[in-house]
Amino acid sequence: MASTNTTHSHTGHANPTWKAEALAAIMRVASRLEQFTSHDVLEELASSSNVKTHDLRAIGAVMQQARNLRLISSIGLVRRNDRHSRNATTLWQSRVLEQPAETKGRQCK
């Protein structure tokens, strides 16, 4: 019987070194950008590593891992029309980006 969990099937066979490199790329992007998509992470990964995986859909599960580690949070969907995604994709908010000193400690009213 075929698995209905397609996310698991994409990451279950992904190169473990690639997954670790992808998580590191998420950290670098989240340290630099307030908001970003998985496309930004894949571009960072391509420019910083020669490690490959056979199925780039595995990036979704690595993004979820980063979310579970509280490095990023989902803030909705955006439309893309490029090679990476012709449909809506998740827009992520960095949770590791340093806030400017004048806004630290302030709460929104």
C-alpha positions as CSV (number, residue, x, y, z in Angstrom):
1,M,0.0,0.0,0.0
2,A,1.4,3.4,-0.9
3,S,2.1,5.9,1.8
4,T,-0.2,8.9,2.0
5,N,2.5,10.9,3.8
6,T,4.3,12.5,0.9
7,T,6.4,14.9,3.0
8,H,8.0,11.9,4.8
9,S,8.7,10.2,1.5
10,H,10.5,13.3,0.2
11,T,12.7,13.7,3.3
12,G,13.1,10.1,4.2
13,H,15.3,9.6,1.1
14,A,17.0,13.0,1.1
15,N,20.7,13.1,1.5
16,P,21.3,13.6,5.3
17,T,24.3,15.9,4.6
18,W,22.0,18.0,2.3
19,K,19.4,18.2,5.1
20,A,22.0,19.5,7.6
21,E,23.3,22.0,5.0
22,A,19.8,23.1,4.3
23,L,19.1,23.7,8.0
24,A,22.3,25.7,8.2
25,A,21.3,27.7,5.1
26,I,17.9,28.5,6.8
27,M,19.9,29.8,9.8
28,R,22.0,32.1,7.6
29,V,19.0,33.4,5.7
30,A,17.0,33.9,8.9
31,S,20.0,35.8,10.4
32,R,20.0,38.2,7.4
33,L,16.3,38.6,6.3
34,E,13.2,39.3,8.3
35,Q,10.9,37.5,5.9
36,F,11.8,34.9,3.2
37,T,10.7,31.8,1.3
38,S,12.2,28.4,0.7
39,H,13.3,29.7,-2.6
40,D,15.6,32.2,-0.8
41,V,17.0,29.3,1.2
42,L,17.6,27.1,-1.9
43,E,19.5,30.0,-3.5
44,E,21.6,30.4,-0.3
45,L,22.2,26.6,-0.3
46,A,23.2,26.6,-4.0
47,S,25.7,29.4,-3.5
48,S,27.3,28.0,-0.3
49,S,27.4,24.2,-0.8
50,N,28.0,21.6,-3.4
51,V,25.9,19.0,-1.6
52,K,22.9,17.8,-3.6
53,T,19.7,15.8,-3.0
54,H,17.6,14.1,-5.6
55,D,14.3,15.8,-4.6
56,L,14.2,19.4,-3.7
57,R,10.7,19.0,-2.3
58,A,12.5,17.9,0.8
59,I,13.2,21.6,1.6
60,G,9.6,21.7,2.9
61,A,10.3,19.3,5.7
62,V,13.5,21.0,6.6
63,M,11.6,24.3,6.8
64,Q,9.1,22.6,9.1
65,Q,12.1,21.3,11.2
66,A,13.3,24.9,11.5
67,R,9.8,26.0,12.5
68,N,9.7,23.2,15.2
69,L,13.1,24.4,16.4
70,R,11.5,27.9,16.8
71,L,14.0,29.5,14.3
72,I,11.2,30.6,12.0
73,S,7.4,30.9,11.9
74,S,4.9,30.9,9.0
75,I,3.2,34.2,8.3
76,G,1.1,33.2,5.3
77,L,1.3,32.5,1.6
78,V,2.8,34.5,-1.3
79,R,2.5,34.0,-5.0
80,R,5.6,33.0,-6.9
81,N,6.0,32.4,-10.6
82,D,9.4,30.9,-11.1
83,R,11.2,27.6,-11.6
84,H,11.0,26.8,-7.9
85,S,7.2,27.3,-7.4
86,R,4.5,28.4,-9.8
87,N,1.9,28.3,-7.0
88,A,1.6,29.9,-3.6
89,T,4.5,29.2,-1.2
90,T,4.9,29.9,2.5
91,L,6.3,33.2,3.6
92,W,8.5,32.7,6.7
93,Q,9.3,35.1,9.5
94,S,12.8,35.0,11.1
95,R,12.8,34.4,14.8
96,V,16.6,34.7,15.1
97,L,17.1,38.0,13.5
98,E,18.4,40.6,16.0
99,Q,16.0,43.4,16.6
100,P,17.4,46.9,16.7
101,A,18.4,48.0,20.2
102,E,15.6,50.7,20.4
103,T,12.9,48.1,19.8
104,K,14.1,45.4,22.2
105,G,11.8,45.0,25.2
106,R,9.0,47.0,23.6
107,Q,5.6,45.3,23.3
108,C,3.0,46.2,20.7
109,K,-0.1,47.7,22.2
